[in-house]
Amino acid sequence: MTTPSHPLLESGRVYRTRELRAWSANAPRLAKRLMREGKLRQLASGLYAHERVSRFGAVPPTDHEIMRGFLEGGPFVFTGPDRWNVLGLGTTAVFAMPLVYNTKRSGTFQLGGRPFKLRRVSFPENPPPEWFVIDLLEHADEAGTSRADLQGPLCRALERNRFDRGRLRQMAERYGTKATRALVNAALAQSPG
């Protein structure tokens, strides 16, 4: 049985060159041909997107799909101001690039003409809001605030039962520094539970 000369590419999906080996013994040559035919767009060396087409033209892959392809299916989580600002703790920071925690790479990478800041750090598989609180406390200076400035809003949020107290303590113990654990314990003690 022969492999098809035109792979059945999924719309909106990101591919590594090696994934194209399913259709050709010479995956780099196939990638170049598919780019010439307009079926793939190169995002970075060895990373390609088969863009979805809408009535307005090509739709780039989602950030999540770019990370899935770039990190080869390894675990990752998007964090930073987009996640921190919705916690209701008073931060309004903005980053010029998405912040992505993962288990494989650290650094700033240009993917599809956009920068992504990757950090190799520990994080839970499905981070709850309480983990994002700890992440914010750990990176308060990057959010344009301080841990001390976040303590009052955290106490008020705990009084309104916005966060699960046990889970917050658990996330602080597992992912927080000594200073963050102390702040969380003080906030828990100050706010009636």
N, C-alpha and C positions, 0 to 999 in steps of 0.2 A: 504494500500500500504506500502510495506517495503522499507527501505532505502538500497542502495547498500552497500555490505560489503567492496568494494573497491571504495573509493570516486573518482570522476572524477577530479583529480588534474590538474591545469593548469601548463604547463611547464614554468619554470622560475619565478614562483610566490612564494611570502612569505606569510605564514599563521600564525595566532595566534591560540593557542590551542582552544579557544572558537569558532573559525570559523569551526572547525572540528565537532562541535555539530550537524551540518546539517546531518551528516552521522552516528553519534553514540551518545547514551546517556552518554557514558563514553569517552569523548574526549581525556583525557590524556592517557588512555589505547590504543585508536586508534592511537594516535601519536607515542607511543612506538612501536606498531606493524608495522606501516608504516616505522619507522626508521629501524627496524630489516629487513624488506623486501627491504630496499634500496630505498624506494619511497620518503622519507623525510630525510633531514639532519638538525640537530639542530643547529641554529645560536646563540641562547641564551635561557635562561629559558622561555618557553612558546612561542618561535619564531622558525619557521621551514621553510625550503625552499624545494620546489620540483624543483630540478635543471633540467635545459634543458640538453639534451645529444647531443653532437656533435660527429663527427667521431674521435675526439681526446679525448673524455671522457666527464665527467660532467662539465658543465659551471655554475659557481656560479651566483646567481642573481645580477642584477645591484645595484649600490649604491642607486639609486632612488627607486627601488623596495624594498630594505631592509628598507629604511626610511618610505615608504608607509605602510609597514607591522608593523614596530616598533611603529610608531606614529598613528597607527590605522586609516589611511586616513586623519589625521589632516594636515593642511597646513604647508609647509616647503619650504626652499630654500637653495641650496648649494651656499656658498660664499667662500671667502678667496682667496689665491694667484692664484688659477686657473682662477678665474673670474677677479681679480684685475690686473694681469699681462697683460691681453689682452686689457686693456683700452688704452694702449699706453702712459702711464704717467711715464714710466721709472722704474717701480718696477719689481723685478725678485725674489720675495720671494718664498719659498717652505715650506709647512707644512708637517709634518709626518702623518697627518690624515685629512680627510675632515672636514670642518667647516660647520655646518648645523644650520640655524636659524629655529625656530619652535615656536609653541604656547603652547607646553605641558611640555617639559623637558629641564633641563640643566645638564651638566656634561659630562664626558667622558665614553663612553659605548663600550664594546667589543661585536661586532656582527659578527658572522661568522669568528672569529679569527682576525678581523681587528678593530682598534680603530676609533671611530667617536666622534668628539667634538660637542656637542649640546648646543645651547644657546637659552633661551626663550626670544625673543625680538620681537619688532614690525617690520614688513616689508610689502611691497605692494604685492598684489596677483600675479601679473606677473611683476617682477622687470625689469624696463628698464635699459639700460646702465648707465643712469644718477644716478640711485639709487646705483649702484655698485661704482660709483665715490664717493658718499657721504659715503658709507660703508668703502671704502679705506681710506678716510680722517679721519674717526672716529677711524680707527685701523692702522694708519700709522706706529706706533711703531712696531706692529706685522708684518708689511710688510718690516721691516728693513729700514725705512725712517722716515721723519718727515713731518708734514703738510707744513712747510715752504719750504722744498725741492720739494714738489708737486705743489706748486703754479705756478712756471714758466712753467712746462709742461702742466698744466691745461690751463693757458692763451694761450699757443701755440695751444693746441687742440681746444679751443674755437675759435681762429682766423681762423682755418681751418674748422670750422663748424662741428667738429667731434661729438659734443654733442648738444642737443637741449637746448638753453639757458633758456627758460621758464620752461621746465621740470626740469632742473638742479636746478633752484631757488626753484621750488616747492618741490623737493625732499629734498633740504637743509632745508627748512622751516619745513617740516614735520618730518624728520628723523635725522637732524643734531643738534649738540650742538651749543651753542652760538659761540664758536671758529670756528667751521666748517662753520657756516652761514656767519661769517665775512670774512673768507678766500674766500668762493664762491662769495660773493658780491664784494670783491676786485678784484678777477679774472675776473668777468663779466665787471666791470668798466674799467679794464686795457686793455681788448681785444675788439677791435672794432667789433660791431655787425652789 
